[in-house]
Amino acid sequence: MNTWTDGLLIVLVLTNLRLLGTSRLSASIQIVALQGIVMGVLPLVATGADVLVLPLASICLKGVVFPWLLLHSLREAKRLREIQPFVGYTASLLAGIVMLAAAIWMTGHLPLPAHEGPALLVPVALFTVMVGLFVIVTRRTAAKQVLGYLSMENGIYAFGMAFVREEPFLVGVGILLDAFMAVFVMGIAIFHINREFDHIEVDRLDTLKG
């Protein structure tokens, strides 16, 4: 079981790095969709969860529904690639390596309980949260920022598995509903931004002033 868990966590690390290094929006969506599937399978192999509803809901929403909504928005916007981000892709990958090292260091200094779960779970969760925040701050398009939000939410979800064993179903459902509403609203926002301004660059929303 530990081998499967470690393998899934390594996949999560690689998808985070790939998310930082790609400019193709469709590939970014597929990466986050794969993360969603990983997050659905992870509770089954990491904690031996008996309730299948939440993992299946995670796989359906994060692996299928959310990516479909975002791909539909991109088709409407006719945008295939991310425009030049605030931080370049090579620099983003280097920042990702630094964030991974920082997550490992932070985990070693956190007062974690003895039952926190697999050894890699907490550092990978922290790393995923950091990557999500980094993408939100450094990318210009609304679509990429939504993907950053989903990545951050995946990290929070993974972090929750390490601590919330008493009520994992309620916590997970709350996170899923929060993410669903965020992506639903942002999908609508992407469509309307493109219709009004012929692009999905969030930094040009300043033109709405006045």
C-alpha positions as CSV (number, residue, x, y, z in Angstrom):
1,M,0.0,0.0,0.0
2,N,2.9,2.4,0.8
3,T,4.4,1.8,-2.6
4,W,1.1,2.7,-4.3
5,T,0.8,5.8,-2.1
6,D,4.3,7.0,-2.7
7,G,3.8,6.5,-6.5
8,L,0.7,8.6,-6.5
9,L,2.4,11.3,-4.5
10,I,5.4,11.3,-6.9
11,V,2.9,11.7,-9.8
12,L,1.4,14.7,-7.9
13,V,4.9,16.3,-7.6
14,L,5.6,15.7,-11.4
15,T,2.2,17.2,-12.4
16,N,2.9,20.3,-10.3
17,L,6.3,20.8,-12.0
18,R,4.7,20.2,-15.4
19,L,2.0,22.8,-14.6
20,L,4.7,25.3,-13.9
21,G,6.6,24.6,-17.1
22,T,3.9,24.4,-19.8
23,S,2.3,27.3,-21.7
24,R,-0.4,25.2,-23.4
25,L,-3.7,25.8,-21.6
26,S,-5.2,22.5,-22.8
27,A,-2.2,20.6,-21.5
28,S,-2.5,22.4,-18.2
29,I,-6.1,21.4,-17.9
30,Q,-5.2,17.8,-18.6
31,I,-2.5,18.0,-15.9
32,V,-5.0,19.2,-13.3
33,A,-7.5,16.6,-14.4
34,L,-4.8,13.9,-13.8
35,Q,-4.3,15.5,-10.3
36,G,-8.0,15.2,-9.7
37,I,-7.9,11.5,-10.5
38,V,-4.9,11.0,-8.3
39,M,-6.7,12.8,-5.4
40,G,-9.7,10.5,-5.9
41,V,-7.5,7.3,-5.7
42,L,-5.2,8.6,-3.0
43,P,-7.6,8.2,0.0
44,L,-8.3,4.6,-1.0
45,V,-4.6,3.5,-1.0
46,A,-3.3,5.9,1.7
47,T,-6.0,5.6,4.4
48,G,-8.0,2.5,3.3
49,A,-11.2,4.6,3.1
50,D,-14.3,2.4,3.3
51,V,-16.6,5.1,1.9
52,L,-16.3,5.2,-1.9
53,V,-18.7,8.1,-2.5
54,L,-16.1,10.8,-1.9
55,P,-13.3,9.4,-4.0
56,L,-15.7,8.7,-6.9
57,A,-17.1,12.2,-6.6
58,S,-13.5,13.6,-6.6
59,I,-12.6,11.6,-9.7
60,C,-15.8,12.6,-11.5
61,L,-15.7,16.3,-10.6
62,K,-12.0,17.0,-10.7
63,G,-11.0,14.5,-13.4
64,V,-14.0,15.0,-15.8
65,V,-16.5,17.8,-15.0
66,F,-14.0,20.6,-14.1
67,P,-11.7,20.0,-17.1
68,W,-14.7,19.8,-19.4
69,L,-16.0,23.2,-18.2
70,L,-12.6,24.8,-18.6
71,L,-12.0,23.3,-22.0
72,H,-15.4,24.5,-23.1
73,S,-14.5,28.0,-22.0
74,L,-11.2,27.8,-23.9
75,R,-12.9,26.8,-27.0
76,E,-15.3,29.7,-26.7
77,A,-12.4,32.0,-26.0
78,K,-10.3,30.5,-28.8
79,R,-7.2,30.7,-26.6
80,L,-4.7,27.8,-26.9
81,R,-1.6,29.1,-25.1
82,E,-0.9,31.2,-22.0
83,I,0.5,34.6,-22.9
84,Q,3.8,35.7,-21.4
85,P,3.4,35.2,-17.7
86,F,4.8,37.5,-15.0
87,V,7.4,34.8,-14.3
88,G,8.9,32.8,-17.1
89,Y,8.6,29.1,-17.4
90,T,12.2,28.3,-16.7
91,A,12.2,30.5,-13.7
92,S,8.9,28.9,-12.6
93,L,10.4,25.5,-12.7
94,L,13.4,26.7,-10.6
95,A,10.9,28.2,-8.2
96,G,9.1,24.9,-8.1
97,I,12.3,23.1,-7.0
98,V,12.8,25.7,-4.3
99,M,9.2,25.3,-3.1
100,L,9.6,21.5,-3.0
101,A,12.7,21.9,-0.8
102,A,10.9,24.4,1.4
103,A,7.9,22.1,1.8
104,I,10.2,19.3,2.9
105,W,12.0,21.6,5.3
106,M,8.8,22.9,6.7
107,T,7.4,19.4,7.3
108,G,10.5,18.6,9.3
109,H,9.8,21.5,11.6
110,L,6.0,21.1,12.0
111,P,4.6,19.5,15.2
112,L,2.9,16.7,13.3
113,P,0.9,14.0,15.2
114,A,2.2,10.4,15.1
115,H,-0.6,9.3,12.8
116,E,-0.1,11.9,10.0
117,G,-0.1,9.2,7.3
118,P,2.5,8.4,4.7
119,A,5.8,10.3,5.1
120,L,5.6,12.1,1.8
121,L,1.9,13.1,2.2
122,V,2.4,16.4,4.1
123,P,5.4,17.8,2.1
124,V,3.7,17.0,-1.2
125,A,0.5,18.6,0.1
126,L,2.3,21.7,1.1
127,F,4.2,21.8,-2.2
128,T,0.9,21.5,-4.1
129,V,-0.6,24.4,-2.2
130,M,2.5,26.5,-2.9
131,V,2.4,25.7,-6.6
132,G,-1.3,26.6,-6.8
133,L,-0.7,30.0,-5.1
134,F,2.4,30.6,-7.3
135,V,0.3,30.0,-10.5
136,I,-2.5,32.3,-9.3
137,V,-0.1,35.1,-8.7
138,T,2.2,34.8,-11.7
139,R,-0.1,33.8,-14.6
140,R,-2.1,36.4,-16.6
141,T,-5.0,34.4,-17.9
142,A,-8.1,33.6,-15.9
143,A,-8.0,30.0,-17.1
144,K,-4.5,29.4,-15.7
145,Q,-5.5,31.1,-12.5
146,V,-8.5,28.8,-12.1
147,L,-6.1,25.8,-12.6
148,G,-3.9,27.3,-9.9
149,Y,-6.8,27.5,-7.6
150,L,-7.7,23.8,-8.3
151,S,-4.1,22.8,-7.7
152,M,-4.1,24.7,-4.4
153,E,-7.4,23.0,-3.4
154,N,-5.8,19.6,-4.2
155,G,-3.0,20.4,-1.8
156,I,-5.5,21.3,0.9
157,Y,-7.4,18.1,0.2
158,A,-4.2,16.0,0.6
159,F,-3.2,17.9,3.7
160,G,-6.6,17.3,5.2
161,M,-6.2,13.5,4.7
162,A,-3.2,13.6,7.0
163,F,-5.2,15.1,10.0
164,V,-8.9,14.7,9.5
165,R,-9.6,11.1,9.9
166,E,-12.6,11.4,12.1
167,E,-14.8,13.3,9.6
168,P,-13.1,12.9,6.2
169,F,-16.4,12.7,4.3
170,L,-17.8,16.1,5.6
171,V,-14.5,17.9,5.1
172,G,-14.0,16.5,1.6
173,V,-17.5,17.3,0.5
174,G,-17.1,20.9,1.7
175,I,-13.9,21.3,-0.3
176,L,-15.4,19.7,-3.4
177,L,-18.4,22.0,-3.3
178,D,-16.2,25.0,-2.8
179,A,-14.0,24.1,-5.7
180,F,-17.1,23.4,-7.9
181,M,-18.6,26.8,-7.3
182,A,-15.3,28.5,-7.9
183,V,-14.7,26.8,-11.2
184,F,-18.3,27.3,-12.3
185,V,-18.2,31.0,-11.6
186,M,-14.7,31.4,-13.2
187,G,-15.8,29.4,-16.3
188,I,-18.6,32.0,-16.8
189,A,-16.2,34.8,-16.1
190,I,-13.7,33.5,-18.8
191,F,-16.5,33.4,-21.3
192,H,-17.7,36.9,-20.6
193,I,-14.2,38.4,-20.4
194,N,-13.5,37.0,-23.9
195,R,-16.8,38.2,-25.3
196,E,-16.2,41.7,-24.1
197,F,-12.4,42.1,-24.6
198,D,-11.5,39.4,-27.1
199,H,-9.0,37.9,-24.6
200,I,-8.8,36.4,-21.2
201,E,-6.0,38.4,-19.7
202,V,-6.9,39.3,-16.2
203,D,-4.5,42.2,-15.9
204,R,-6.5,44.2,-18.5
205,L,-9.6,44.3,-16.3
206,D,-8.3,47.7,-15.2
207,T,-10.1,49.0,-18.3
208,L,-13.3,48.5,-16.4
209,K,-12.4,51.4,-14.1
210,G,-14.7,54.4,-14.4
